[in-house]
Amino acid sequence: MKIIRLVFIFLITSLLTQAQEKKEDTATNGFTQREVVLYEEDFGEDTVGAFPSKLQVMASDNYTWRDMNTMFHVEKDSEGMYLKIVRNARPELEPFPKYTLFDSFTIEIDFLLEYYNSGIACILTDDSARRWIYDSLDGKGQFKCGVALEKYGSLADKKTNIPGFDRKLWHRLAISYKKQQTKYYFDDTLVSLLAGFAVNASHVFIVPKGPVKIRHIRIASGPETIPIERLLSDKKFTTHAILFDVNRSVCKHTSMTFIRRLASFLKKNPSIKLEIDGHTDSDGNAEANMKLSLERANEVKRQLIAMGVAAARLTTKGLGASKPIETNSTIEGKANNRRVEFISR
């Protein structure tokens, strides 16, 4: 009877909270990043053919330590570095070195599932590893999420099909965790929500089932991205939601959600003129970084014009690495320095 009562209370709480969340999400189901990077891995500092230095293998199917690098290792293509997990390998990976998760955080994973039985999962656990929140996606576009207790088993198990899923394309899986509420996103669109259950999460595990490619992992805490409307009062707005591949100026497709929101805001406030400032980290040549940051600012301008914002309202600057907001000695610091700033004129 105790377990039945527990499940009943959980389900009622979840349904009531989801009803409220659906009201709040009527305007947009878009993913909102958190601003303080706790962990970031783009494999740019790793060696081709080796296992990445900022992930540790906690367990794995179908490999021995002797041939680990054969089963999952860093490779490189025209877009940059990525982690390759070969067919039938299923490592349980934990981001490393250790960081502290708070009661609100986001997780983002960019990946490519290459085969119908490929898959990727993300699991959040507490220190005891006896309760966890999980989600998974397979190569057929079937998404599943739920919560579980070691003693009682699964308390919720939701399944849905992702419309238009394409194994030929890179996609993004994201989790937004806030106290007793977990939202799941595919390509920045909300696909599921669980509420009424908390795990005091302290560990994040990523479990790919090969063949899979992973290009980017980001874990962040702190406040959510400041609402664009703050431009009206603050006259300045900084975002990490506009992303670019290494040494490239073309926006990643996952940046379009934010840019569309910005375009909508500007069209509703026609008196605002905007300066778009691009910033990079300190890697590479200073002159090249100045050029790259300007190209990125111009790309954001181009996207806004394509969405109906008058070109005369937009100017751009490239500031390279000249105005860091954090140290450039860590990957996380570099990630925070790579940003786009908007100044209202």
MILO-413292 format. One line per field, with one value per residue: residue number from 1; x, y, z of N, C-alpha, C in turn. Coordinates in steps of 0.1 Angstrom, whole numbers, m for minus. Layout:
BEGIN
nr	NUM,...
neast	X,...
nnorth	Y,...
nup	Z,...
caeast	X,...
canorth	Y,...
caup	Z,...
ceast	X,...
cnorth	Y,...
cup	Z,...
//
This chain:
BEGIN
nr	1,2,3,4,5,6,7,8,9,10,11,12,13,14,15,16,17,18,19,20,21,22,23,24,25,26,27,28,29,30,31,32,33,34,35,36,37,38,39,40,41,42,43,44,45,46,47,48,49,50,51,52,53,54,55,56,57,58,59,60,61,62,63,64,65,66,67,68,69,70,71,72,73,74,75,76,77,78,79,80,81,82,83,84,85,86,87,88,89,90,91,92,93,94,95,96,97,98,99,100,101,102,103,104,105,106,107,108,109,110,111,112,113,114,115,116,117,118,119,120,121,122,123,124,125,126,127,128,129,130,131,132,133,134,135,136,137,138,139,140,141,142,143,144,145,146,147,148,149,150,151,152,153,154,155,156,157,158,159,160,161,162,163,164,165,166,167,168,169,170,171,172,173,174,175,176,177,178,179,180,181,182,183,184,185,186,187,188,189,190,191,192,193,194,195,196,197,198,199,200,201,202,203,204,205,206,207,208,209,210,211,212,213,214,215,216,217,218,219,220,221,222,223,224,225,226,227,228,229,230,231,232,233,234,235,236,237,238,239,240,241,242,243,244,245,246,247,248,249,250,251,252,253,254,255,256,257,258,259,260,261,262,263,264,265,266,267,268,269,270,271,272,273,274,275,276,277,278,279,280,281,282,283,284,285,286,287,288,289,290,291,292,293,294,295,296,297,298,299,300,301,302,303,304,305,306,307,308,309,310,311,312,313,314,315,316,317,318,319,320,321,322,323,324,325,326,327,328,329,330,331,332,333,334,335,336,337,338,339,340,341,342,343,344,345
neast	8,20,38,20,5,26,33,8,5,28,21,m3,7,26,9,m7,13,24,2,1,26,23,6,23,42,29,35,61,80,106,141,159,190,212,235,261,288,295,308,323,328,343,360,381,407,418,434,435,423,427,413,390,402,385,364,354,354,330,318,313,300,312,341,376,400,424,417,402,404,399,372,359,367,385,378,382,367,356,342,352,363,352,336,338,318,319,301,281,295,290,295,295,297,312,313,343,369,355,325,302,268,239,206,193,199,213,217,233,237,252,248,250,232,239,227,199,195,212,218,213,217,209,216,207,219,218,242,240,233,209,186,172,170,161,167,163,171,166,178,156,141,127,118,123,116,120,116,132,134,157,147,120,117,107,89,78,73,77,69,76,74,97,89,99,125,159,185,207,214,229,219,204,201,186,184,166,168,151,148,122,114,117,126,126,142,143,164,160,133,105,98,90,80,86,75,74,93,125,160,182,205,238,255,262,256,265,253,260,250,267,266,277,281,295,296,296,293,276,273,255,249,235,218,190,192,191,160,151,137,149,166,153,154,180,197,217,226,236,244,249,236,238,255,285,305,339,362,345,319,293,260,251,224,208,209,190,165,168,176,153,135,147,144,117,112,125,110,86,94,101,116,140,175,202,234,256,278,306,324,353,372,407,422,444,454,454,446,432,412,398,388,372,353,340,329,311,294,283,270,249,236,228,211,190,181,171,149,132,140,149,178,191,188,207,240,274,302,335,352,370,392,395,379,375,353,359,384,408,421,409,386,360,360,368,345,326,336,333,309,279,271,245,238,217,207
nnorth	m12,12,18,21,44,62,64,73,98,111,111,127,151,156,159,181,201,201,210,237,244,242,263,284,280,286,307,303,274,272,263,276,287,285,308,306,288,255,233,224,209,206,191,203,206,182,151,137,104,97,92,116,141,152,136,108,72,53,29,2,m14,m42,m38,m38,m24,m23,m20,4,29,22,18,41,74,105,122,140,163,184,203,204,190,159,134,100,71,38,12,m9,m3,9,31,44,76,102,136,154,174,172,191,214,208,228,236,243,239,235,211,204,186,180,159,131,105,76,53,31,17,31,52,76,86,104,107,116,116,112,114,89,72,59,69,84,105,102,103,93,88,72,59,58,79,78,89,88,93,95,88,72,50,31,13,11,10,21,52,68,68,80,82,92,101,117,141,143,135,130,110,118,143,166,169,184,175,185,193,209,215,222,224,206,200,189,196,185,188,188,197,224,226,220,187,170,168,165,165,172,156,152,148,157,162,153,141,137,116,105,84,70,49,32,32,65,101,127,161,183,193,208,221,241,266,289,321,321,329,363,380,392,415,431,448,472,486,482,487,471,438,405,374,338,321,322,303,291,271,261,285,295,314,309,306,281,258,256,280,296,298,317,339,343,351,375,390,392,407,431,440,446,468,493,516,511,510,489,479,453,433,412,387,368,340,339,322,315,338,373,393,377,368,392,397,374,377,400,390,372,388,402,381,375,399,396,375,386,406,391,381,402,426,460,469,494,498,483,479,468,454,440,426,408,392,412,421,403,385,367,343,332,308,284,259,264,291,302,295,312,336,337,352,370,404,429,462,488,516
nup	0,7,m14,m35,m26,m26,m54,m64,m51,m62,m90,m91,m81,m101,m124,m118,m115,m141,m156,m148,m157,m185,m190,m185,m205,m228,m246,m255,m261,m260,m252,m225,m217,m189,m173,m162,m168,m158,m167,m197,m228,m259,m272,m284,m274,m273,m284,m316,m320,m293,m260,m246,m224,m205,m198,m179,m179,m164,m165,m190,m218,m238,m241,m234,m211,m225,m252,m253,m266,m291,m292,m283,m291,m299,m329,m360,m382,m410,m396,m371,m339,m325,m304,m310,m309,m314,m332,m311,m288,m255,m235,m201,m193,m174,m169,m162,m147,m113,m105,m89,m87,m86,m72,m95,m129,m162,m189,m219,m249,m279,m307,m330,m342,m357,m366,m368,m344,m327,m298,m272,m239,m208,m175,m142,m109,m73,m46,m34,m55,m56,m64,m93,m123,m156,m192,m226,m261,m291,m323,m340,m334,m310,m279,m245,m210,m174,m139,m111,m83,m64,m46,m52,m80,m113,m112,m130,m165,m194,m228,m262,m297,m317,m340,m374,m370,m379,m388,m403,m395,m371,m338,m308,m274,m245,m210,m185,m152,m123,m91,m81,m107,m140,m173,m206,m237,m272,m298,m288,m284,m263,m252,m233,m198,m164,m131,m95,m83,m69,m70,m57,m73,m80,m97,m132,m158,m190,m215,m243,m271,m294,m331,m325,m326,m307,m302,m285,m251,m225,m193,m171,m146,m122,m129,m152,m187,m192,m196,m229,m229,m210,m222,m226,m202,m191,m212,m222,m231,m227,m241,m242,m258,m285,m307,m323,m345,m340,m349,m369,m385,m390,m376,m353,m358,m335,m324,m335,m322,m301,m317,m332,m312,m304,m328,m330,m307,m314,m336,m323,m309,m324,m321,m311,m317,m324,m313,m322,m306,m311,m293,m285,m272,m259,m275,m302,m329,m322,m340,m359,m342,m338,m363,m367,m346,m355,m379,m369,m354,m376,m389,m371,m374,m401,m400,m384,m401,m422,m409,m409,m396,m398,m416,m411,m384,m372,m361,m361,m342,m338,m312,m305,m282,m264,m243,m218,m196,m178,m167,m192,m189,m185,m199,m193,m185,m210,m225,m213,m220,m248,m265,m274,m274,m269,m274,m267,m285
caeast	0,29,43,8,3,37,31,m4,9,37,14,m11,16,32,m1,m10,24,25,m9,6,37,18,1,35,49,21,41,73,85,121,150,166,202,217,246,274,293,302,315,321,337,341,371,391,420,422,443,428,426,428,401,391,407,375,354,359,345,326,315,311,298,319,354,385,408,434,413,392,405,394,358,355,379,383,381,381,362,357,335,359,366,341,339,332,316,317,289,280,301,280,302,289,307,309,321,354,369,342,319,291,255,230,192,188,210,209,226,231,245,251,251,246,229,242,221,185,196,220,211,220,209,215,211,211,217,223,254,238,230,197,174,178,161,168,160,170,166,172,180,143,134,118,123,118,121,113,123,132,140,162,138,106,116,103,77,72,81,70,75,70,82,102,85,110,139,167,198,218,216,233,207,207,193,189,177,165,164,149,143,114,109,127,121,134,142,150,166,155,118,101,92,84,82,84,75,71,103,138,170,194,214,252,263,256,262,260,255,258,251,272,275,272,291,291,304,296,286,277,265,256,240,233,205,186,195,183,150,155,130,157,172,145,158,195,204,227,222,247,239,257,227,242,267,292,315,352,368,335,310,279,253,245,209,202,209,179,154,171,176,139,129,152,138,103,112,128,98,76,99,107,124,154,186,210,248,258,292,311,335,359,382,420,429,447,459,446,440,423,400,391,381,362,343,332,321,300,284,277,261,237,229,223,199,179,176,163,137,124,145,155,193,195,187,217,254,282,316,342,361,379,394,399,371,371,346,364,398,409,430,401,377,347,362,368,331,319,341,327,295,274,264,237,237,206,211
canorth	0,24,22,26,57,71,66,81,112,116,113,138,163,158,164,195,210,201,219,251,247,243,277,293,277,288,317,297,262,272,261,288,284,292,316,303,275,247,223,225,201,206,182,211,205,168,145,127,90,94,94,129,143,158,126,95,61,47,15,1,m28,m46,m33,m39,m12,m23,m15,14,39,17,18,55,82,117,123,154,165,198,211,204,177,152,120,89,59,29,3,m18,2,16,36,53,87,112,148,155,172,174,204,213,211,235,231,247,238,230,202,203,176,179,145,125,91,72,40,30,12,40,59,84,88,113,102,125,108,118,107,75,65,51,76,90,110,98,104,86,89,62,63,59,91,75,96,83,99,91,89,59,48,18,4,9,9,33,59,74,64,87,79,100,101,130,142,148,131,127,105,125,157,168,174,187,171,194,191,220,210,233,219,193,200,186,198,179,195,183,209,235,225,212,175,164,175,157,174,166,147,158,138,164,157,156,135,136,105,104,70,67,35,35,43,79,111,138,172,194,191,220,221,254,269,304,326,319,340,375,382,402,428,440,458,485,493,481,492,461,424,395,360,327,313,322,295,290,261,266,293,297,325,305,303,268,259,257,295,303,300,330,350,346,359,389,397,395,419,444,444,451,480,498,528,506,507,479,476,439,431,398,385,355,338,343,312,319,351,384,399,368,368,405,395,364,383,409,382,366,399,404,369,377,410,391,367,395,413,380,379,414,438,469,470,507,498,474,481,456,456,428,430,397,388,424,424,391,386,356,339,324,297,272,258,270,305,306,295,324,348,336,356,381,414,438,475,496,530
caup	0,8,m27,m43,m21,m31,m68,m66,m48,m73,m103,m89,m81,m115,m133,m114,m119,m156,m161,m146,m166,m199,m191,m185,m217,m240,m255,m261,m255,m263,m241,m220,m211,m177,m178,m156,m173,m148,m174,m212,m236,m273,m276,m292,m268,m272,m294,m324,m317,m279,m252,m242,m210,m196,m195,m174,m181,m151,m169,m204,m224,m250,m243,m223,m210,m235,m265,m250,m276,m304,m291,m283,m291,m305,m343,m365,m396,m414,m386,m358,m332,m319,m298,m318,m302,m325,m330,m300,m276,m247,m223,m191,m192,m164,m170,m152,m133,m106,m103,m80,m92,m76,m74,m108,m139,m176,m196,m234,m256,m294,m311,m342,m341,m371,m370,m362,m330,m319,m288,m262,m226,m198,m162,m131,m97,m61,m42,m31,m67,m54,m71,m105,m133,m169,m205,m237,m275,m300,m337,m347,m329,m299,m267,m232,m198,m162,m126,m105,m70,m64,m38,m58,m94,m120,m108,m142,m177,m205,m242,m273,m309,m322,m354,m383,m366,m391,m384,m410,m390,m358,m330,m294,m263,m234,m198,m176,m139,m113,m78,m83,m120,m150,m186,m216,m250,m284,m307,m281,m283,m252,m257,m221,m185,m152,m119,m82,m80,m69,m66,m51,m83,m78,m108,m145,m166,m204,m219,m257,m276,m307,m335,m321,m325,m297,m305,m276,m239,m217,m180,m166,m135,m121,m134,m166,m196,m189,m207,m238,m225,m201,m231,m224,m190,m189,m224,m226,m230,m230,m243,m246,m265,m299,m307,m335,m345,m338,m360,m380,m382,m393,m364,m352,m360,m322,m320,m342,m313,m295,m327,m336,m301,m305,m339,m326,m297,m321,m344,m314,m303,m336,m319,m306,m326,m317,m316,m319,m304,m310,m284,m286,m261,m263,m283,m316,m332,m317,m352,m364,m333,m341,m376,m365,m338,m364,m388,m361,m352,m389,m391,m363,m381,m413,m396,m380,m413,m429,m402,m410,m389,m408,m415,m406,m370,m366,m363,m355,m338,m334,m301,m302,m268,m257,m231,m212,m184,m170,m171,m204,m186,m184,m210,m189,m186,m224,m229,m208,m228,m261,m263,m282,m265,m276,m268,m272,m288
ceast	9,34,32,5,13,36,19,m1,18,30,5,m4,22,22,m5,1,26,14,m5,17,33,12,13,42,41,28,53,77,100,129,157,178,204,231,259,278,300,312,313,332,333,352,382,405,425,429,434,433,427,414,401,394,396,363,360,349,343,323,313,308,308,333,363,394,419,430,402,393,400,378,352,367,376,386,379,375,362,350,342,361,353,345,331,331,312,305,291,287,290,287,293,299,302,318,331,363,356,338,308,278,247,216,186,200,205,221,223,241,242,256,245,244,230,234,208,186,207,212,219,211,217,208,216,209,222,236,252,236,218,185,180,166,169,160,169,163,173,172,167,135,125,125,116,124,114,121,122,139,145,153,125,106,111,90,70,80,73,77,68,79,85,98,97,124,147,181,210,222,221,221,212,197,196,179,177,160,163,141,135,108,120,120,131,132,149,151,159,140,114,94,86,87,78,84,71,81,117,148,183,206,229,261,255,263,256,263,251,258,255,265,269,284,286,301,306,288,287,268,267,246,238,219,202,190,185,172,154,149,139,165,166,150,174,203,215,223,233,241,250,248,229,255,272,302,329,357,358,326,296,272,249,230,202,202,197,167,156,170,162,132,134,146,124,102,115,117,87,80,107,117,138,163,196,224,250,273,296,323,340,367,396,428,432,453,450,439,430,410,392,382,370,350,334,323,309,289,276,267,248,229,221,210,187,173,167,150,128,128,152,170,198,194,198,231,262,296,322,352,370,380,397,391,366,363,350,378,397,418,422,391,364,348,362,353,323,323,336,312,292,267,257,236,226,210,199
cnorth	13,28,27,41,67,74,75,96,118,120,125,151,167,164,178,205,212,210,233,254,249,257,286,292,280,297,311,284,261,270,274,283,290,297,312,289,267,237,225,217,201,198,190,210,191,163,135,113,86,96,108,131,147,149,114,84,54,32,14,m13,m30,m39,m38,m27,m11,m17,m4,24,35,18,32,64,95,116,137,154,180,208,212,190,172,139,110,77,49,19,m7,m13,10,21,45,64,97,124,149,166,176,188,203,217,218,230,235,246,233,221,202,194,177,166,142,110,85,59,39,25,19,46,67,87,98,109,112,116,116,110,92,66,56,57,84,95,106,102,97,89,79,67,62,71,89,80,90,90,94,93,75,59,34,8,1,7,22,39,66,70,69,84,88,99,115,132,148,144,126,123,111,138,156,174,177,182,180,191,204,215,222,227,206,193,198,187,192,185,188,194,222,236,215,199,167,171,166,167,166,156,153,147,144,160,162,150,135,125,106,90,69,53,37,27,57,88,122,149,183,190,203,218,234,256,284,308,321,331,351,377,394,416,437,450,472,493,493,486,482,447,415,381,351,317,313,315,293,278,268,273,295,308,322,301,288,269,260,271,302,306,314,341,354,354,373,396,401,407,432,449,450,465,487,510,523,504,499,478,461,437,416,398,370,353,342,333,318,333,362,391,390,367,381,403,385,370,392,401,375,376,402,393,371,389,405,383,375,402,403,378,392,426,447,470,483,507,490,478,470,461,442,432,419,393,399,427,411,394,375,352,331,311,284,271,265,285,310,305,307,336,348,340,367,391,424,451,483,510,539
cup	0,m6,m36,m39,m27,m46,m71,m63,m58,m85,m102,m89,m94,m124,m130,m118,m134,m161,m159,m155,m181,m201,m193,m198,m230,m250,m262,m253,m257,m250,m238,m212,m197,m180,m173,m160,m161,m155,m189,m218,m251,m280,m284,m286,m266,m284,m302,m321,m302,m272,m247,m227,m200,m194,m189,m176,m168,m153,m184,m208,m236,m252,m232,m222,m221,m248,m264,m261,m289,m304,m290,m281,m299,m320,m347,m379,m399,m404,m373,m352,m326,m313,m306,m309,m313,m322,m319,m287,m268,m234,m214,m188,m182,m167,m159,m156,m126,m105,m94,m87,m82,m79,m87,m118,m152,m181,m211,m240,m271,m299,m325,m340,m355,m376,m363,m347,m322,m308,m280,m250,m217,m185,m151,m118,m85,m57,m39,m43,m66,m59,m83,m114,m146,m181,m215,m250,m283,m315,m346,m342,m318,m286,m255,m220,m186,m150,m119,m91,m70,m57,m45,m73,m100,m115,m119,m154,m189,m218,m252,m285,m313,m336,m362,m379,m378,m386,m392,m405,m375,m350,m316,m285,m251,m222,m190,m163,m130,m101,m81,m97,m131,m164,m196,m230,m260,m294,m301,m280,m272,m257,m245,m208,m174,m140,m106,m77,m80,m65,m59,m60,m80,m89,m121,m153,m180,m210,m234,m261,m291,m319,m332,m322,m315,m300,m294,m263,m230,m205,m174,m155,m134,m127,m148,m174,m194,m200,m216,m235,m216,m209,m229,m213,m188,m200,m229,m223,m235,m231,m247,m254,m280,m301,m322,m334,m344,m350,m372,m375,m385,m380,m365,m353,m346,m317,m325,m332,m306,m305,m331,m325,m301,m316,m336,m316,m304,m330,m335,m308,m314,m333,m314,m318,m318,m322,m312,m318,m303,m301,m286,m273,m267,m272,m297,m316,m328,m329,m358,m356,m335,m353,m374,m357,m346,m373,m381,m358,m365,m393,m383,m369,m393,m410,m392,m392,m421,m422,m401,m402,m399,m406,m409,m391,m364,m370,m357,m351,m335,m324,m297,m288,m259,m245,m224,m199,m174,m175,m184,m202,m184,m195,m206,m189,m201,m229,m225,m216,m242,m260,m273,m272,m274,m268,m275,m273,m289
//
